[in-house]
C-alpha cells in the first residue's frame, strides 16, 4: 500500500435538534458498524453525545442541529458529535452522585471510550470518542 493511502472511511450525518433525532443517530451508527465488536459501545456513545448536544447547547433550540461523524479504520472507530454552541462552557466530564439524574453522560462516555477529545470553536463544540479495536497494556492501540 502506498504510504499516503488510508483505508479509513468516514460518514457524516446532520440532524435537526429534536429529541427523536437521537434514536435516528443511534440507528445510523448501528447500520454503519454492523458486525463490528465496537458497534454497541459506539451506539451508546453517539446516543449520549447527541442527547447532550440537544439538552445543553443551541442545537436544541429552534432551528438548531447537531452533526455526527463516524470514522472507521482497522484499528479505530471514532465518533464525533458537533453542536451549535450557545453554552458558556465546553463539555466536560463531571463526577456526579450515582443517584443524580443529569451530568453523568460525558463521564460514562469517558469510561467506555479509550480516548475522548473536546474541541471548542466559535461555531460550537465537537466531542470525539475513540474506540480501539485492539488494545495492549497501557491503553494504546496495537
C-alpha positions in Angstrom: 0.0 0.0 0.0 1.2 3.5 -0.8 2.3 5.3 2.4 -0.2 8.1 1.8 -3.2 5.9 1.2 -5.7 5.5 4.0 -8.1 2.7 4.5 -10.2 4.7 6.9 -13.8 5.5 5.8 -15.8 8.5 7.1 -19.5 9.0 7.2 -21.4 12.2 8.2 -25.0 13.0 9.2 -26.7 16.3 10.1 -29.8 16.1 12.3 -32.3 18.7 13.4 -32.1 19.3 17.2 -35.2 17.3 18.1 -35.0 14.6 20.8 -36.3 11.9 18.4 -33.2 12.5 16.2 -31.1 10.9 18.9 -32.6 7.5 18.1 -32.0 8.2 14.3 -28.3 8.9 15.0 -28.1 5.7 17.1 -29.6 3.6 14.3 -27.4 5.2 11.7 -24.3 4.4 13.7 -25.5 0.8 14.3 -26.1 0.4 10.5 -22.6 1.7 9.6 -20.9 -0.5 12.2 -23.0 -3.6 11.7 -20.8 -6.7 12.5 -18.2 -4.7 14.4 -17.4 -5.7 18.0 -17.3 -1.9 18.8 -20.8 -1.2 17.4 -22.7 -1.3 20.8 -20.2 0.9 22.5 -20.2 3.4 19.6 -24.0 3.4 19.5 -24.2 4.2 23.2 -21.6 7.0 22.9 -23.5 8.6 20.0 -26.7 8.5 22.0 -25.1 10.2 24.9 -23.3 12.9 22.9 -26.3 13.6 20.7 -28.6 14.0 23.7 -26.1 16.3 25.4 -25.9 18.5 22.3 -29.7 18.9 22.3 -30.0 19.4 26.0 -27.1 21.7 26.7 -26.4 23.8 23.6 -28.1 25.8 20.9 -28.5 22.5 18.9 -31.8 22.0 20.9 -33.1 25.5 20.2 -35.5 26.3 17.4 -33.6 25.7 14.0 -30.8 24.0 15.9 -29.0 21.0 14.7 -26.1 18.6 15.6 -23.7 16.9 13.3 -22.3 13.4 13.6 -19.2 11.8 12.0 -18.2 8.2 12.2 -14.6 7.3 11.1 -13.7 3.6 10.8 -10.3 2.0 10.2 -8.9 -1.4 11.0 -7.6 0.0 14.3 -10.1 2.7 15.5 -13.7 3.7 15.4 -14.1 7.4 16.1 -17.4 9.0 16.7 -17.8 12.8 16.8 -20.7 15.0 17.6 -20.6 18.7 16.9 -23.2 21.0 18.4 -24.3 24.5 17.5 -22.6 26.1 20.6 -24.5 28.6 22.6 -23.3 27.4 26.0 -20.8 29.3 28.1 -18.7 26.3 28.9 -17.2 23.4 27.0 -18.5 19.9 27.6 -16.6 18.2 30.4 -17.0 15.0 32.4 -18.3 15.7 35.9 -18.3 13.3 38.8 -21.9 13.1 40.0 -23.5 11.0 42.7 -24.8 7.8 41.2 -28.4 8.9 42.0 -28.0 12.1 40.0 -30.4 12.4 37.1 -28.2 14.6 35.0 -24.5 15.3 34.5 -23.1 11.7 34.1 -23.3 11.3 30.3 -19.8 12.5 29.3 -18.3 10.7 32.3 -19.9 7.5 31.1 -18.5 8.1 27.6 -15.1 8.7 29.1 -15.3 5.3 30.8 -16.4 3.4 27.6 -14.1 5.1 25.1 -10.3 4.7 25.1 -9.9 8.4 24.4 -12.2 11.4 24.5 -11.2 14.8 23.0 -13.3 18.0 23.2 -12.6 20.7 20.6 -14.1 24.2 21.0 -14.6 26.7 18.2 -16.7 29.8 17.7 -19.3 27.6 15.9 -19.7 25.1 18.7 -18.1 22.1 20.4 -17.0 18.8 18.9 -16.7 15.8 21.2 -14.8 12.9 19.7 -14.7 9.5 21.3 -12.2 6.8 20.1 -12.7 3.1 20.5 -9.6 1.0 19.7 -10.1 -2.4 18.0 -7.1 -4.0 19.8 -5.7 -2.6 22.9 -2.5 -3.6 24.7 -1.3 -2.7 28.2 -1.2 1.0 28.8 -4.4 1.6 26.7 -2.5 2.1 23.4 -3.6 0.5 20.2 -1.6 -2.4 18.9 
